[in-house]
C-alpha cells in the first residue's frame, strides 16, 4: 500500500452517479484558514487554494459534507455552518486581513465559531484537511483519539520543500513542517499531493508511507471568469501611479523570499535596462514580504531599480491581481522549487505566457504552454525575455496560443475529485481502537526533533499521548496542561520482562509529588519532584496477568499534586499553567543487558 496511486477519471467521477449510501460523511477542516485570517497577513498560495476549495465543498451535498474548526483552547473540533464559512471568506476578500476594520470584523466571526457546538464524529467519517495544520497545538494527539473511534484522516500535502531544502526556510518552520510530515505518516489514511513531483518527494522522504497517495493537480482557472469594472479601473489607476503606460510591464507573483529567486530577476532587469533603453518594461512583483526579503529590497535599491524599474506590491485583492495578469505583457516565475506553482496556472488561465523555471512541479503547472529556463542562470532568463521583447509578434502569438488552447479546470472539478477519491478510497485496514505499538529498544522523544532526524530514530512519542492534557511539543519535550496526563501504547508480550523508562521534568516553583499508575493501578509515588527524573516502570506483572495476545495494552497515568501558574514565577513571560513535562520514553526487556547499558550511557551523557 505504501506506493499506491489513486487515479482519477473525470468521466466516471460524478457525485450525482454515486448512491447516497456509498458516500461517507466528510468534515472539511478549516482551522488553519480561520487562524490565518487572525494574523492579518495576506493569503498566500496554500490559503488561496483552500479558499477556493472550501467554496466548492460548500456547494456539495450537505447531507455528506460539513465544516469544522479545531478549538485550540479545548482541543476539540466545533461544527461551523457553510453560511458562516462563505461569509468569512467573502469578508476576508472584501476587507483584506490586517488592521481595522478587519480586526473587529474577524472578532465577530471568531466569537461565533468558538462558541459553536462541539462536533460529534461518526465512525467511518472523514476529517479532511486541505490546508496547513502544522501550527495547531496538539492537533495530532486529538486526531489519534478520533482514529481510535473509527474516524479517517485525509491530508493535502502541498509540498515537502522544508524537508528537502531546509535552507529556504526559518529553522523553526522547518522543524514544525517536517514534524508534521512525520505525524501524517503515522495517522493519515489518504494523502493528496498537488503534483507528481510532490508525490515523488513524499514517497522518497516520508518512508515508508502507510497510506495511499493521490495526485490532485491544481490546474485551476480563476474563480471568476470576468473582471469587474471596479477592479479594472483600480488596476489601471495603480499602473498609472507606478508610471506604467500602455501596459508595458511584466508581472511576477509570489512571496518575497529567497526561494522565489527575485534576486536573479533584479540582476536580469539591471541588464535589460542597459540593453533595451527604450523598450525595457517595468517588473511588478506582487507578494507578501517574507523571510529574508531584506536582501532583495536592498539590492533593487542599490542598483537604482526600486520604485523606478521594479516595484514591489502586496495586499492586492484577487480581482485587481487578476486584472494585472490580463494587462501584463507576460509573467515570470523562476522559483528554485515548488510543490505546484499556482502563479503559472493563474497566468495561463488569464491568457498570458509565463517564463518559468524548469524544476520540480513547475513543468507540470505550465505544461507545454510556458517557456522554461534555467532558473540559476541569468543568461538563460535574459535570453528568454529578449526573445519576446525583441519580437512582439512572437509574444502576441504565444499569448494567443495560451488563450486559444489552454484549458484549465474549474475549482468545482478539483473539489469533486477530492470528494470522489474519499468515496472510493479503500476501507481502513489499520486497527482503529488499538493503541500504537511501542517498539523495544527504541527511543521516543516527546519533543520535536531536528528535521534531519524526523524520519529516523528517535521517533516521535506524541503518538502515545492520550486526552486533552497536552501543550504543543517543544524542541526538548512536551508540557502538560493539568495535574494528570496519560499515555498509552502496546508492547510485545514476546518480551518476558518488559520495562519502560519514562523521562519527566518538573516546572519551576516548589517541589511536587507524583503518583504513577499503570492500567488504573497505582504502582509508584515520587516525592519532592524537582528538575528532571527518569522513572523506571516494570510491566512484568502486567504481562503475567495479561492472558493471551501478541501485545500488552499499557496506559500510564502520571498525576502531580500541583500545577504551576507561570505568572507567579518572577521574571517569567510565560502565562501558562504547567503540569509535568514529558521528555522521552524507551522500552526494554530486563533480560537485555546490552541495550540497557547503552541507554544508561546516553542518559549520563545527556544525549536523550
C-alpha positions in Angstrom: 0.0 0.0 0.0 2.9 2.4 0.6 3.3 3.1 -3.1 -0.4 3.2 -4.0 -1.6 5.8 -6.5 -5.3 6.7 -6.8 -6.0 7.7 -10.3 -8.9 10.0 -11.1 -11.1 9.5 -14.2 -13.2 12.7 -14.7 -15.6 10.8 -16.9 -16.5 8.4 -14.0 -16.3 10.9 -11.2 -19.7 12.5 -11.0 -21.0 12.6 -7.5 -24.5 12.5 -8.8 -23.9 9.0 -10.1 -23.0 7.8 -6.6 -25.6 6.1 -4.5 -26.1 8.2 -1.3 -25.4 5.2 0.9 -21.9 4.9 -0.6 -20.8 8.5 0.1 -19.3 8.7 3.6 -19.7 11.9 5.7 -16.8 14.3 5.1 -15.9 17.1 7.6 -13.6 19.6 6.0 -11.1 21.2 8.4 -10.8 25.0 8.0 -8.9 25.7 11.2 -5.7 27.0 9.7 -7.5 29.2 7.3 -9.6 30.6 10.2 -6.5 31.2 12.4 -4.5 32.6 9.4 -7.1 35.3 8.9 -6.4 36.4 12.5 -2.7 37.1 11.7 -3.6 40.0 9.4 -1.4 38.6 6.7 -2.5 38.5 3.0 -3.4 35.0 1.9 -0.7 33.1 0.0 -0.7 30.0 -2.2 -2.0 27.4 0.3 -4.7 29.7 1.7 -5.8 30.7 -1.8 -6.2 27.1 -2.7 -8.1 26.3 0.5 -10.4 29.3 0.0 -11.5 28.2 -3.5 -11.8 24.5 -2.5 -14.0 25.4 0.6 -16.3 27.5 -1.6 -16.8 24.5 -3.8 -17.1 22.0 -1.0 -19.9 24.2 0.4 -21.9 23.6 -2.8 -21.8 19.8 -2.4 -24.4 17.6 -0.8 -24.8 18.9 2.8 -26.0 15.5 3.9 -22.5 14.3 3.5 -20.3 17.5 3.7 -19.8 19.9 6.6 -17.1 22.1 8.1 -15.2 22.0 11.4 -12.7 24.2 13.3 -10.2 22.9 15.8 -10.6 24.9 19.0 -7.1 25.2 20.5 -8.4 26.2 23.9 -10.4 23.0 24.5 -8.5 20.8 21.9 -11.7 19.7 20.3 -13.5 20.4 17.0 -16.5 22.6 16.6 -19.1 22.5 13.8 -19.5 25.6 11.7 -22.1 26.3 9.0 -21.3 26.7 5.4 -23.0 30.1 5.5 -20.6 31.2 8.3 -17.6 30.0 6.3 -18.6 31.5 2.9 -19.4 34.8 4.7 -16.0 34.8 6.4 -14.2 34.1 3.1 -16.1 36.9 1.3 -15.4 39.3 4.2 -11.7 38.5 4.0 -11.7 39.1 0.3 -13.6 42.4 0.7 -11.7 43.9 3.6 -8.4 42.1 3.3 -6.9 40.9 6.7 -4.9 43.4 8.7 -5.8 46.5 10.8 -9.2 48.0 11.0 -12.0 47.3 10.2 -10.8 43.8 9.7 -9.8 43.0 13.3 -13.3 44.0 14.5 -15.0 42.0 11.8 -12.9 39.0 12.5 -13.7 39.1 16.2 -17.4 38.7 15.4 -16.7 35.6 13.3 -14.3 34.2 15.8 -16.8 34.6 18.7 -19.4 32.7 16.7 -17.0 29.9 15.7 -15.5 29.4 19.1 -18.9 29.1 20.8 -20.3 26.7 18.1 -21.4 23.2 19.1 -18.7 20.6 19.6 -18.5 18.2 16.7 -19.6 14.6 17.2 -17.8 12.5 14.7 -19.2 9.2 13.4 -17.2 6.0 12.7 -16.2 5.9 9.1 -16.4 9.7 8.7 -13.6 11.6 7.0 -11.7 14.5 8.6 -10.2 16.2 5.6 -7.6 19.0 5.8 -6.7 20.7 2.5 -4.7 23.5 4.2 -1.8 23.6 6.6 -2.2 22.2 10.2 1.4 22.1 11.5 0.9 25.0 13.8 -2.2 23.7 15.6 -1.4 22.8 19.2 -1.7 19.0 20.0 -3.7 18.6 16.8 -2.5 15.1 16.0 -2.9 13.9 19.6 -6.6 14.6 19.2 -6.7 13.2 15.6 -5.4 9.9 17.0 -8.3 9.9 19.5 -10.7 10.2 16.6 -9.0 7.5 14.7 -9.4 5.1 17.6 -13.1 5.7 17.2 -13.1 4.9 13.5 -12.7 8.4 12.1 -10.5 8.6 9.0 -8.0 11.4 8.1 -7.2 12.8 4.7 -4.5 15.4 4.4 -3.4 17.6 1.4 0.4 17.8 1.1 1.2 21.0 -0.8 5.0 20.5 -0.8 7.9 18.9 1.1 10.3 21.8 0.5 11.2 22.4 4.2 12.3 18.8 4.4 14.0 18.7 1.0 15.6 22.2 1.0 15.6 23.5 4.6 17.9 26.4 3.8 15.0 28.2 2.2 13.1 28.4 5.5 13.3 29.6 9.0 14.7 26.8 11.2 11.6 26.7 13.4 9.3 26.4 10.4 11.4 23.6 9.1 11.1 21.7 12.3 7.4 22.2 12.5 6.8 21.1 8.9 9.0 18.0 9.0 7.5 17.0 12.3 4.0 17.5 10.7 5.1 15.1 7.9 6.1 12.5 10.5 2.7 12.8 12.1 1.0 12.4 8.7 2.9 9.2 8.1 1.6 7.8 11.4 -2.1 9.0 11.2 -3.3 9.8 7.7 -5.5 7.3 5.8 -5.1 9.2 2.5 -2.6 11.8 1.4 -3.3 14.1 -1.5 -0.4 15.6 -3.3 -0.8 18.5 -5.7 1.6 17.2 -8.4 3.6 14.1 -9.4 6.7 16.0 -8.2 5.3 16.4 -4.7 4.2 12.8 -4.7 7.7 11.7 -5.6 9.1 13.8 -2.8 6.6 12.4 -0.4 7.4 8.8 -1.2 11.1 9.5 -1.0 11.1 11.4 2.2 8.2 10.1 4.2 9.2 6.5 4.1 7.7 4.1 4.5 4.3 5.8 3.9 1.5 3.8 5.3 -1.4 5.2 3.2 -2.4 5.6 -0.4 -1.1 8.8 -2.1 -3.4 10.5 -4.6 -2.3 13.2 -7.0 -4.8 16.1 -7.3 -3.4 18.7 -9.7 -4.2 22.3 -9.1 -4.5 23.3 -12.8 -7.5 25.5 -12.0 -9.0 28.6 -13.6 -9.8 31.8 -11.8 -12.8 31.6 -9.5 -14.4 34.4 -11.6 -14.2 34.3 -15.3 -14.6 38.1 -15.6 -13.1 41.2 -14.1 -15.4 43.7 -12.5 -15.3 47.3 -13.9 -14.2 48.5 -10.5 -11.2 46.1 -10.4 -10.2 47.1 -13.9 -10.3 50.7 -13.0 -8.4 50.1 -9.8 -5.7 48.2 -11.7 -5.5 50.9 -14.3 -5.1 53.6 -11.7 -2.5 51.5 -9.9 -0.4 51.2 -13.0 -0.7 54.9 -13.7 0.6 55.6 -10.2 3.6 53.5 -11.0 4.1 55.3 -14.3 3.3 52.2 -16.3 2.0 53.2 -19.7 0.5 51.0 -22.5 0.6 48.0 -20.2 4.4 47.8 -20.6 5.1 45.7 -17.6 6.0 42.1 -16.7 4.3 40.5 -13.6 5.9 38.3 -11.0 3.6 36.9 -8.3 4.9 35.2 -5.2 6.1 35.8 -1.6 9.3 37.9 -1.5 11.7 35.3 -0.1 15.0 33.6 -1.3 13.3 30.6 -2.8 11.3 32.7 -5.3 14.6 33.9 -6.8 13.8 37.6 -7.0 17.5 38.5 -6.7 18.3 36.9 -10.1 15.4 38.8 -11.7 16.8 42.0 -10.3 20.1 41.3 -11.9 18.5 40.4 -15.2 16.4 43.6 -15.1 19.5 45.6 -14.4 21.0 44.3 -17.6 17.8 44.8 -19.6 17.6 48.5 -18.8 21.0 48.9 -20.3 20.4 46.8 -23.4 16.8 47.9 -24.0 17.0 51.6 -23.3 13.6 52.4 -24.9 12.0 49.0 -24.6 12.6 47.7 -21.1 9.2 47.0 -19.4 8.8 47.5 -15.7 8.8 44.5 -13.4 6.0 44.4 -10.9 6.4 41.9 -8.1 3.2 41.2 -6.2 3.6 39.2 -2.9 3.8 39.3 0.8 7.2 40.5 2.2 8.5 37.2 3.6 11.5 35.6 5.3 14.9 37.2 4.5 13.4 39.6 2.0 15.7 42.5 3.0 18.4 41.4 0.6 16.0 41.6 -2.3 14.8 45.1 -1.5 18.3 46.3 -0.7 19.7 45.0 -4.0 16.9 46.7 -6.0 17.6 49.9 -4.2 21.4 49.7 -4.5 21.1 49.3 -8.3 18.7 52.2 -8.6 15.8 50.0 -9.7 13.5 50.2 -6.7 10.3 52.2 -7.4 11.6 53.1 -10.9 12.1 50.0 -12.9 11.0 47.4 -10.3 8.0 47.8 -7.9 7.0 45.6 -5.0 3.3 45.4 -4.1 1.3 43.5 -1.6 -2.2 43.2 -0.2 -4.0 43.4 -3.6 -7.5 41.9 -3.9 -7.9 38.8 -6.1 -9.9 40.9 -8.7 -7.1 43.5 -9.0 -4.5 40.8 -9.2 -6.4 39.1 -12.0 -6.7 42.4 -13.8 -2.9 42.8 -13.6 -2.4 39.3 -15.0 -4.6 40.2 -18.0 -2.9 43.5 -18.7 0.7 42.4 -18.4 3.0 41.5 -21.4 3.8 38.1 -19.8 4.7 36.8 -16.4 7.9 35.5 -14.7 8.1 32.6 -12.2 11.7 31.4 -11.8 11.4 29.9 -8.3 14.0 27.4 -7.3 11.5 24.8 -6.1 7.7 24.5 -5.8 5.1 21.9 -4.9 2.9 23.1 -7.8 3.4 26.7 -9.0 0.0 28.4 -8.7 1.1 31.7 -10.3 2.0 29.8 -13.5 -1.6 28.4 -13.6 -3.1 31.8 -12.9 -1.1 33.4 -15.6 -2.1 30.8 -18.2 -5.7 31.0 -17.1 -5.6 34.7 -17.6 -4.3 34.1 -21.2 -0.7 35.2 -20.6 2.6 33.4 -21.3 4.7 32.5 -18.3 8.5 32.3 -18.3 9.2 29.7 -15.6 12.0 27.7 -14.0 12.3 24.1 -15.2 12.5 22.4 -11.9 10.2 20.4 -9.5 6.5 20.7 -10.4 6.8 23.9 -12.5 6.7 21.9 -15.7 3.5 20.2 -14.6 1.9 23.6 -13.8 2.9 25.1 -17.1 2.6 22.0 -19.3 3.6 23.0 -22.9 2.3 26.5 -22.6 5.1 28.0 -20.5 8.6 28.8 -21.6 11.2 27.1 -19.3 14.6 28.5 -18.4 17.5 27.5 -16.1 16.4 29.5 -13.0 20.0 29.6 -11.8 21.3 31.2 -15.0 20.9 34.9 -15.5 21.8 34.4 -19.2 19.1 31.8 -19.7 16.5 34.0 -18.2 17.7 37.1 -20.0 17.7 35.4 -23.4 14.1 34.1 -22.9 12.9 37.6 -22.0 14.7 39.1 -25.0 13.1 36.5 -27.3 9.7 38.1 -26.7 10.7 41.7 -26.0 12.6 41.9 -29.3 9.8 40.1 -31.3 6.4 41.3 -30.2 4.8 39.3 -32.9 6.2 36.1 -31.3 4.9 37.3 -27.9 1.4 38.1 -29.3 1.3 34.6 -31.0 2.4 32.9 -27.7 -0.3 34.7 -25.7 -2.9 34.0 -28.4 -2.0 30.3 -28.3 -2.5 30.2 -24.5 -5.9 31.9 -24.8 -6.9 29.6 -27.6 -5.6 26.2 -26.4 -5.0 26.2 -22.6 -7.9 24.5 -20.8 -7.7 24.9 -17.0 -10.1 23.0 -14.8 -12.9 24.6 -12.7 -12.3 24.6 -8.9 -15.6 22.7 -8.8 -13.9 19.8 -10.7 -10.9 19.7 -8.4 -13.2 19.7 -5.3 -15.2 16.9 -6.8 -12.0 14.9 -7.5 -11.1 15.1 -3.8 -14.6 14.1 -2.6 -14.8 11.2 -5.1 -11.4 9.9 -4.1 -12.5 9.8 -0.5 -15.7 8.0 -1.5 -13.7 5.4 -3.4 -10.8 5.0 -1.0 -10.2 1.5 0.3 -11.5 0.8 3.7 -9.2 1.4 6.6 -7.1 -1.7 7.2 -5.3 -0.3 10.2 -6.8 -1.1 13.7 -8.8 1.9 15.0 -9.3 1.1 18.6 -5.8 -0.2 19.3 -3.1 1.8 21.0 0.1 2.4 19.0 2.9 -0.1 19.3 6.0 0.9 21.4 9.0 -0.9 19.9 11.5 -2.3 22.2 15.0 -0.7 22.3 13.7 2.4 20.5 13.9 5.9 21.9 10.8 8.1 21.5 11.0 11.8 22.2 8.1 13.9 23.3 9.9 16.9 21.8 10.1 18.0 18.2 13.3 16.5 16.8 15.6 18.3 14.4 14.5 17.9 10.7 17.3 15.6 9.8 16.1 13.1 12.5 12.4 13.4 11.9 12.0 10.2 9.9 14.6 8.2 11.8 15.1 7.3 15.4 14.4 8.8 17.9 10.8 8.5 17.0 8.0 11.0 18.0 6.4 10.0 21.3 3.4 12.2 20.6 1.7 9.1 19.2 1.3 7.8 22.7 -0.4 10.9 24.2 -4.0 10.5 25.3 -6.6 13.0 26.2 -6.6 16.8 26.2 -3.8 17.4 28.7 -1.0 18.4 26.3 0.6 21.6 25.1 2.2 21.8 21.7 5.5 19.8 21.7 8.7 22.0 22.1 12.2 21.1 21.0 13.1 19.3 24.2 9.7 17.8 25.3 6.0 18.5 26.0 4.4 20.2 28.9 1.1 19.0 30.2 -1.8 21.4 30.8 -3.2 19.9 34.1 -2.3 17.8 37.1 -2.8 14.4 35.4 -1.9 13.2 32.0 -2.0 9.8 30.4 0.0 8.0 27.7 -0.9 4.6 26.1 0.8 2.0 23.9 1.0 -1.7 23.2 4.2 -3.6 23.9 5.1 -7.1 22.6 4.4 -10.0 25.0 7.3 -11.8 23.4 9.5 -9.9 25.9 9.4 -11.9 29.2 10.3 -8.9 31.4 9.1 -5.7 29.7 10.2 -2.4 31.3 9.9 1.2 30.3 11.9 4.2 31.3 9.9 7.5 31.3 11.8 10.8 31.3 9.9 13.6 33.2 10.7 17.2 34.2 9.0 19.5 36.7 8.0 23.1 36.1 9.7 25.9 38.1 8.5 26.5 41.6 8.0 24.4 44.7 8.6 20.6 44.5 5.6 18.4 43.6 4.8 14.8 44.4 3.8 12.3 41.7 1.5 9.3 41.6 2.2 6.9 38.8 -0.5 4.3 37.8 -0.4 1.6 35.2 -3.7 0.4 33.7 -5.6 2.1 36.6 -3.4 0.6 39.4 -1.1 2.8 41.4 2.4 1.4 41.3 4.8 4.2 42.4 5.0 7.5 44.1 7.7 10.2 43.7 8.1 12.7 46.5 9.9 16.1 46.3 9.9 16.0 42.5 12.1 18.8 41.0 14.2 19.0 37.9 14.5 16.0 35.6 13.9 12.4 36.6 13.9 9.1 34.8 11.2 6.8 36.2 11.6 3.0 35.8 8.3 1.2 35.3 8.2 -2.6 35.3 5.4 -4.2 33.2 6.4 -7.8 34.2 3.4 -8.2 36.5 1.0 -6.8 33.9 2.4 -9.2 31.3 1.9 -12.2 33.6 -1.8 -11.3 34.1 -2.5 -10.3 30.5 -3.6 -13.6 29.2 -3.1 -14.4 25.5 -2.4 -12.0 22.7 0.8 -10.8 21.0 0.7 -7.3 22.6 0.1 -6.0 26.1 -2.0 -2.8 26.2 -0.5 -0.3 28.7 -1.8 3.0 30.0 0.5 5.1 32.2 -1.0 7.9 34.1 1.1 10.5 36.0 -0.7 12.7 38.5 1.0 15.6 40.2 -0.3 17.2 43.4 0.1 20.7 42.0 0.2 22.7 38.7 2.4 25.7 38.3 1.0 29.1 37.3 3.9 30.6 35.4 2.7 34.1 36.1 3.7 33.6 39.7 7.4 32.9 38.7 9.5 36.1 38.9 10.9 37.1 35.6 8.8 34.7 33.6 6.9 35.9 30.5 5.1 32.6 30.3 1.4 32.8 31.2 0.6 29.1 31.0 -0.4 26.7 33.7 2.2 23.9 33.6 2.0 20.4 34.8 4.7 17.8 34.5 6.7 17.8 31.2 7.3 14.5 29.3 10.8 14.1 27.8 11.1 10.6 26.4 10.1 7.0 26.8 12.0 3.9 25.9 11.2 0.2 26.4 13.5 -2.7 27.2 13.4 -6.3 28.1 15.0 -6.6 31.5 17.0 -9.6 30.2 18.6 -7.4 27.5 21.6 -6.1 29.4 23.5 -4.6 26.4 20.6 -2.2 25.4 20.1 -1.2 29.0 23.8 -0.2 29.3 23.7 1.8 26.1 20.6 3.6 27.4 22.4 4.4 30.7 25.4 5.7 28.8 23.2 8.1 26.8 21.4 9.3 29.9 24.6 10.0 31.6 25.9 11.8 28.5 22.6 13.8 28.4 22.0 12.8 24.8 18.4 11.9 25.2 
